[in-house]
Protein backbone atom coordinates (compact mmCIF):
# COMPACT_ATOMS: atom_id res chain seq x y z
CA UNK A 1 0.00 0.00 0.00
CA UNK A 2 1.38 3.41 -0.96
CA UNK A 3 0.12 6.48 0.91
CA UNK A 4 1.22 10.01 0.15
CA UNK A 5 1.52 12.44 3.06
CA UNK A 6 2.65 15.95 2.17
CA UNK A 7 6.02 15.51 0.44
CA UNK A 8 6.69 11.93 1.62
CA UNK A 9 5.47 8.50 0.70
CA UNK A 10 4.72 5.90 3.34
CA UNK A 11 5.13 2.36 2.02
CA UNK A 12 3.50 -0.42 4.05
CA UNK A 13 4.64 -3.93 3.23
CA UNK A 14 2.64 -7.02 4.08
CA UNK A 15 5.52 -8.37 6.15
CA UNK A 16 4.68 -5.74 8.75
CA UNK A 17 7.47 -3.20 8.47
CA UNK A 18 7.33 0.42 7.34
CA UNK A 19 9.70 2.49 5.23
CA UNK A 20 9.45 6.25 4.81
CA UNK A 21 11.00 7.81 1.70
CA UNK A 22 10.91 11.13 -0.11
CA UNK A 23 9.17 11.40 -3.48
CA UNK A 24 9.55 10.19 -6.18
CA UNK A 25 9.39 6.51 -5.29
CA UNK A 26 9.04 3.28 -7.21
CA UNK A 27 8.13 0.04 -5.46
CA UNK A 28 10.40 -2.71 -6.83
CA UNK A 29 10.63 -0.56 -9.95
CA UNK A 30 7.54 -2.27 -11.39
CA UNK A 31 4.49 -0.41 -10.07
CA UNK A 32 5.12 3.36 -10.06
CA UNK A 33 2.14 5.45 -9.02
CA UNK A 34 0.79 6.78 -12.26
CA UNK A 35 1.56 10.28 -13.41
CA UNK A 36 -0.54 9.87 -16.52
CA UNK A 37 -2.80 12.57 -17.79
CA UNK A 38 -6.41 11.75 -17.20
CA UNK A 39 -8.40 10.60 -20.17
CA UNK A 40 -5.48 9.40 -22.27
CA UNK A 41 -4.85 6.11 -24.05
CA UNK A 42 -2.60 3.90 -21.95
CA UNK A 43 -0.36 1.67 -24.07
CA UNK A 44 2.74 0.99 -21.98
CA UNK A 45 3.35 -2.52 -20.61
CA UNK A 46 3.09 -3.10 -16.83
CA UNK A 47 1.75 0.24 -15.68
CA UNK A 48 -0.76 1.61 -13.23
CA UNK A 49 -3.88 3.67 -13.66
CA UNK A 50 -5.43 5.68 -10.84
CA UNK A 51 -8.15 8.14 -10.02
CA UNK A 52 -7.22 11.84 -9.93
CA UNK A 53 -5.12 12.75 -6.87
CA UNK A 54 -5.05 9.09 -5.81
CA UNK A 55 -4.21 8.81 -2.11
CA UNK A 56 -6.08 12.03 -1.40
CA UNK A 57 -9.72 12.84 -2.03
CA UNK A 58 -10.54 12.76 -5.75
CA UNK A 59 -12.35 15.86 -7.08
CA UNK A 60 -16.12 16.16 -7.27
CA UNK A 61 -18.09 16.40 -10.53
CA UNK A 62 -15.58 14.54 -12.65
CA UNK A 63 -16.09 12.21 -15.61
CA UNK A 64 -12.88 10.68 -16.97
CA UNK A 65 -12.32 7.90 -19.48
CA UNK A 66 -9.14 5.91 -20.04
CA UNK A 67 -8.55 3.48 -22.90
CA UNK A 68 -5.99 0.76 -22.27
CA UNK A 69 -4.68 -0.45 -25.60
CA UNK A 70 -1.70 -2.72 -26.27
CA UNK A 71 0.67 -1.80 -29.10
CA UNK A 72 -0.72 -4.66 -31.24
CA UNK A 73 -4.18 -6.22 -31.62
CA UNK A 74 -2.99 -9.75 -30.83
CA UNK A 75 -2.64 -8.88 -27.11
CA UNK A 76 -5.16 -9.04 -24.26
CA UNK A 77 -5.30 -6.70 -21.27
CA UNK A 78 -5.21 -7.89 -17.67
CA UNK A 79 -6.36 -5.47 -14.95
CA UNK A 80 -5.83 -5.97 -11.19
CA UNK A 81 -6.98 -3.58 -8.47
CA UNK A 82 -4.53 -2.69 -5.71
CA UNK A 83 -6.74 -0.23 -3.82
CA UNK A 84 -10.37 0.84 -4.17
CA UNK A 85 -12.14 3.52 -2.11
CA UNK A 86 -15.12 5.23 -3.77
CA UNK A 87 -18.31 6.61 -2.30
CA UNK A 88 -20.79 3.78 -1.80
CA UNK A 89 -24.36 4.29 -3.06
CA UNK A 90 -27.15 1.94 -4.19
CA UNK A 91 -26.57 0.88 -7.82
CA UNK A 92 -23.31 2.92 -7.72
CA UNK A 93 -25.32 6.04 -8.57
CA UNK A 94 -22.92 8.43 -6.77
CA UNK A 95 -19.25 7.74 -7.56
CA UNK A 96 -18.29 4.77 -9.71
CA UNK A 97 -15.78 3.08 -11.96
CA UNK A 98 -17.12 1.21 -15.00
CA UNK A 99 -14.95 -1.30 -16.85
CA UNK A 100 -15.78 -1.95 -20.52
CA UNK A 101 -14.36 -4.62 -22.83
CA UNK A 102 -13.73 -2.40 -25.83
CA UNK A 103 -14.13 1.27 -26.71
CA UNK A 104 -17.35 1.36 -28.72
CA UNK A 105 -20.84 2.32 -27.44
CA UNK A 106 -21.92 -1.30 -27.99
CA UNK A 107 -18.94 -2.84 -26.14
CA UNK A 108 -19.92 -5.07 -23.20
CA UNK A 109 -19.72 -3.65 -19.68
CA UNK A 110 -17.66 -5.96 -17.47
CA UNK A 111 -18.83 -4.23 -14.30
CA UNK A 112 -19.56 -1.00 -12.46
CA UNK A 113 -18.07 -0.65 -8.99
CA UNK A 114 -18.23 1.65 -5.98
CA UNK A 115 -17.63 1.39 -2.25
CA UNK A 116 -14.61 -0.15 -0.54
CA UNK A 117 -14.51 -3.73 -1.81
CA UNK A 118 -11.67 -4.48 -4.23
CA UNK A 119 -13.13 -5.38 -7.66
CA UNK A 120 -12.05 -8.75 -9.05
CA UNK A 121 -9.27 -9.04 -11.67
CA UNK A 122 -10.35 -8.60 -15.30
CA UNK A 123 -9.08 -9.89 -18.63
CA UNK A 124 -10.24 -8.39 -21.90
CA UNK A 125 -11.59 -10.49 -24.74
CA UNK A 126 -10.59 -7.84 -27.27
CA UNK A 127 -7.53 -5.61 -27.53
CA UNK A 128 -9.00 -2.51 -25.84
CA UNK A 129 -10.32 -1.98 -22.31
CA UNK A 130 -12.03 1.25 -21.24
CA UNK A 131 -12.32 2.58 -17.70
CA UNK A 132 -14.90 5.28 -16.94
CA UNK A 133 -14.64 7.12 -13.64
CA UNK A 134 -17.53 9.25 -12.39
CA UNK A 135 -17.80 11.37 -9.24
CA UNK A 136 -20.83 13.35 -8.14
CA UNK A 137 -20.91 16.59 -6.14
CA UNK A 138 -20.80 15.00 -2.68
CA UNK A 139 -18.36 12.86 -0.68
CA UNK A 140 -14.93 11.92 -2.06
CA UNK A 141 -12.49 9.25 -0.91
CA UNK A 142 -8.95 8.12 -1.84
CA UNK A 143 -10.04 6.66 -5.17
CA UNK A 144 -8.57 3.65 -6.93
CA UNK A 145 -5.24 2.25 -8.03
CA UNK A 146 -5.01 -0.60 -10.54
CA UNK A 147 -2.19 -2.26 -12.43
CA UNK A 148 -2.45 -3.60 -15.95
CA UNK A 149 -0.31 -5.66 -18.27
CA UNK A 150 -0.58 -7.18 -21.73
CA UNK A 151 -0.32 -10.80 -22.76
CA UNK A 152 -0.31 -12.34 -26.19
CA UNK A 153 -3.66 -13.95 -27.07
CA UNK A 154 -3.58 -17.72 -27.26
CA UNK A 155 -5.29 -19.57 -30.09
C-alpha positions in Angstrom: 0.0 0.0 0.0 1.4 3.4 -1.0 0.1 6.5 0.9 1.2 10.0 0.1 1.5 12.4 3.1 2.7 15.9 2.2 6.0 15.5 0.4 6.7 11.9 1.6 5.5 8.5 0.7 4.7 5.9 3.3 5.1 2.4 2.0 3.5 -0.4 4.0 4.6 -3.9 3.2 2.6 -7.0 4.1 5.5 -8.4 6.2 4.7 -5.7 8.8 7.5 -3.2 8.5 7.3 0.4 7.3 9.7 2.5 5.2 9.4 6.2 4.8 11.0 7.8 1.7 10.9 11.1 -0.1 9.2 11.4 -3.5 9.5 10.2 -6.2 9.4 6.5 -5.3 9.0 3.3 -7.2 8.1 0.0 -5.5 10.4 -2.7 -6.8 10.6 -0.6 -10.0 7.5 -2.3 -11.4 4.5 -0.4 -10.1 5.1 3.4 -10.1 2.1 5.4 -9.0 0.8 6.8 -12.3 1.6 10.3 -13.4 -0.5 9.9 -16.5 -2.8 12.6 -17.8 -6.4 11.8 -17.2 -8.4 10.6 -20.2 -5.5 9.4 -22.3 -4.9 6.1 -24.0 -2.6 3.9 -22.0 -0.4 1.7 -24.1 2.7 1.0 -22.0 3.3 -2.5 -20.6 3.1 -3.1 -16.8 1.8 0.2 -15.7 -0.8 1.6 -13.2 -3.9 3.7 -13.7 -5.4 5.7 -10.8 -8.2 8.1 -10.0 -7.2 11.8 -9.9 -5.1 12.8 -6.9 -5.0 9.1 -5.8 -4.2 8.8 -2.1 -6.1 12.0 -1.4 -9.7 12.8 -2.0 -10.5 12.8 -5.7 -12.3 15.9 -7.1 -16.1 16.2 -7.3 -18.1 16.4 -10.5 -15.6 14.5 -12.6 -16.1 12.2 -15.6 -12.9 10.7 -17.0 -12.3 7.9 -19.5 -9.1 5.9 -20.0 -8.5 3.5 -22.9 -6.0 0.8 -22.3 -4.7 -0.4 -25.6 -1.7 -2.7 -26.3 0.7 -1.8 -29.1 -0.7 -4.7 -31.2 -4.2 -6.2 -31.6 -3.0 -9.8 -30.8 -2.6 -8.9 -27.1 -5.2 -9.0 -24.3 -5.3 -6.7 -21.3 -5.2 -7.9 -17.7 -6.4 -5.5 -15.0 -5.8 -6.0 -11.2 -7.0 -3.6 -8.5 -4.5 -2.7 -5.7 -6.7 -0.2 -3.8 -10.4 0.8 -4.2 -12.1 3.5 -2.1 -15.1 5.2 -3.8 -18.3 6.6 -2.3 -20.8 3.8 -1.8 -24.4 4.3 -3.1 -27.2 1.9 -4.2 -26.6 0.9 -7.8 -23.3 2.9 -7.7 -25.3 6.0 -8.6 -22.9 8.4 -6.8 -19.2 7.7 -7.6 -18.3 4.8 -9.7 -15.8 3.1 -12.0 -17.1 1.2 -15.0 -15.0 -1.3 -16.8 -15.8 -2.0 -20.5 -14.4 -4.6 -22.8 -13.7 -2.4 -25.8 -14.1 1.3 -26.7 -17.4 1.4 -28.7 -20.8 2.3 -27.4 -21.9 -1.3 -28.0 -18.9 -2.8 -26.1 -19.9 -5.1 -23.2 -19.7 -3.6 -19.7 -17.7 -6.0 -17.5 -18.8 -4.2 -14.3 -19.6 -1.0 -12.5 -18.1 -0.6 -9.0 -18.2 1.6 -6.0 -17.6 1.4 -2.2 -14.6 -0.1 -0.5 -14.5 -3.7 -1.8 -11.7 -4.5 -4.2 -13.1 -5.4 -7.7 -12.0 -8.7 -9.1 -9.3 -9.0 -11.7 -10.4 -8.6 -15.3 -9.1 -9.9 -18.6 -10.2 -8.4 -21.9 -11.6 -10.5 -24.7 -10.6 -7.8 -27.3 -7.5 -5.6 -27.5 -9.0 -2.5 -25.8 -10.3 -2.0 -22.3 -12.0 1.2 -21.2 -12.3 2.6 -17.7 -14.9 5.3 -16.9 -14.6 7.1 -13.6 -17.5 9.3 -12.4 -17.8 11.4 -9.2 -20.8 13.4 -8.1 -20.9 16.6 -6.1 -20.8 15.0 -2.7 -18.4 12.9 -0.7 -14.9 11.9 -2.1 -12.5 9.3 -0.9 -8.9 8.1 -1.8 -10.0 6.7 -5.2 -8.6 3.7 -6.9 -5.2 2.2 -8.0 -5.0 -0.6 -10.5 -2.2 -2.3 -12.4 -2.4 -3.6 -16.0 -0.3 -5.7 -18.3 -0.6 -7.2 -21.7 -0.3 -10.8 -22.8 -0.3 -12.3 -26.2 -3.7 -14.0 -27.1 -3.6 -17.7 -27.3 -5.3 -19.6 -30.1 
